């Protein structure tokens, strides 16, 4: 039995290392996002499933930044809200479902005036 275990355990370890897929791994608990050009979205990576997330956004530019929470299929999970130039938002958002989420930032103004950073986390 010991010989069998000495053979099979390293084999299992090797197979688990080489078959690991980061895409199948769980998402994190906090993800950053940045938007710096006009008519583009900035997306964070997905965070773990939750029906309530914390969003922190700072608008460094001089045009409005629009933001919303999306699920893994890019379906809106919250209302679209605005951060005014020079403003910031830090708030808990209750989403429509208990799934993985990401933060989307959008700027529609002049490219030179778009600059915002954000973060989505579980708490």
C-alpha positions as CSV (number, residue, x, y, z in Angstrom):
1,X,0.0,0.0,0.0
2,X,2.9,2.4,0.8
3,X,4.4,1.8,-2.6
4,X,1.1,2.6,-4.3
5,X,0.7,5.8,-2.3
6,X,4.3,6.9,-3.0
7,X,3.5,6.5,-6.7
8,X,0.0,7.9,-6.9
9,X,0.3,11.0,-4.7
10,X,3.1,12.7,-6.7
11,X,1.1,11.8,-9.9
12,X,-2.0,13.5,-8.5
13,X,0.0,16.6,-7.5
14,X,1.6,16.8,-10.9
15,X,-1.7,16.4,-12.7
16,X,-3.4,19.0,-10.5
17,X,-0.7,21.6,-11.2
18,X,-0.7,21.1,-15.0
19,X,-4.5,21.0,-15.3
20,X,-5.2,24.1,-13.2
21,X,-7.1,26.7,-15.1
22,X,-7.1,30.3,-13.8
23,X,-10.3,31.0,-15.6
24,X,-12.1,28.3,-13.6
25,X,-10.8,29.7,-10.3
26,X,-12.9,31.9,-8.1
27,X,-12.9,35.6,-8.6
28,X,-11.3,37.9,-6.1
29,X,-12.9,40.1,-3.5
30,X,-11.6,43.5,-4.8
31,X,-10.9,44.7,-8.4
32,X,-9.7,48.1,-9.7
33,X,-10.8,49.8,-13.0
34,X,-9.6,52.9,-15.0
35,X,-11.1,54.9,-17.8
36,X,-9.0,57.5,-19.6
37,X,-10.4,58.0,-23.1
38,X,-13.8,59.1,-24.5
39,X,-16.5,56.8,-25.8
40,X,-15.0,53.8,-24.1
41,X,-15.8,51.6,-21.2
42,X,-13.4,50.6,-18.5
43,X,-14.2,47.2,-16.9
44,X,-12.9,45.7,-13.7
45,X,-12.3,42.0,-13.4
46,X,-15.1,39.9,-11.8
47,X,-15.4,39.7,-8.1
48,X,-16.9,36.8,-6.0
49,X,-20.6,36.3,-6.0
50,X,-22.5,38.7,-3.8
51,X,-25.8,40.5,-3.8
52,X,-24.2,43.6,-2.2
53,X,-20.9,45.2,-3.3
54,X,-19.0,48.3,-2.3
55,X,-18.0,50.8,-5.1
56,X,-15.4,53.5,-4.8
57,X,-15.0,55.9,-7.7
58,X,-13.0,59.1,-8.2
59,X,-13.4,61.3,-11.2
60,X,-10.1,63.1,-11.9
61,X,-11.2,64.6,-15.2
62,X,-13.5,67.5,-16.1
63,X,-16.4,65.6,-17.7
64,X,-19.1,63.3,-16.2
65,X,-18.3,59.7,-15.7
66,X,-21.1,57.1,-15.9
67,X,-20.9,53.9,-13.9
68,X,-22.9,50.7,-13.3
69,X,-22.5,47.2,-11.9
70,X,-22.6,44.3,-14.5
71,X,-22.9,40.6,-14.1
72,X,-20.6,38.1,-15.8
73,X,-22.7,38.3,-19.0
74,X,-22.5,42.2,-19.1
75,X,-26.1,42.4,-18.0
76,X,-26.8,45.6,-15.8
77,X,-27.2,44.7,-12.1
78,X,-27.7,48.3,-10.9
79,X,-28.9,51.7,-12.1
80,X,-26.4,53.8,-14.2
81,X,-25.2,56.7,-12.1
82,X,-23.0,59.7,-12.6
83,X,-19.9,61.0,-10.9
84,X,-19.4,64.7,-11.6
85,X,-16.0,66.2,-12.4
86,X,-13.7,66.3,-9.4
87,X,-16.3,64.2,-7.5
88,X,-16.1,60.9,-5.8
89,X,-18.5,58.1,-4.8
90,X,-18.1,55.5,-2.1
91,X,-21.2,53.4,-1.4
92,X,-22.7,50.0,-1.0
93,X,-24.9,48.9,-3.9
94,X,-27.5,46.1,-3.6
95,X,-27.5,44.3,-6.9
96,X,-30.3,42.4,-8.7
97,X,-28.8,38.9,-8.1
98,X,-26.2,37.0,-6.1
99,X,-23.7,36.4,-8.9
100,X,-20.2,37.5,-9.8
101,X,-20.0,41.2,-10.7
102,X,-17.8,43.8,-12.3
103,X,-17.7,47.6,-12.3
104,X,-18.1,49.5,-15.6
105,X,-17.0,53.1,-16.0
106,X,-17.9,55.2,-19.1
107,X,-16.7,58.6,-20.3
108,X,-18.4,60.3,-23.3
109,X,-16.6,63.6,-23.2
110,X,-13.3,64.9,-24.7
111,X,-10.5,62.3,-24.5
112,X,-8.2,64.8,-22.8
113,X,-10.8,65.5,-20.1
114,X,-11.6,61.8,-19.2
115,X,-9.9,60.3,-16.2
116,X,-11.5,58.2,-13.5
117,X,-10.4,55.3,-11.3
118,X,-12.7,52.9,-9.5
119,X,-12.8,49.8,-7.3
120,X,-15.4,47.2,-6.6
121,X,-15.2,45.0,-3.6
122,X,-17.3,42.8,-1.3
123,X,-16.8,45.1,1.7
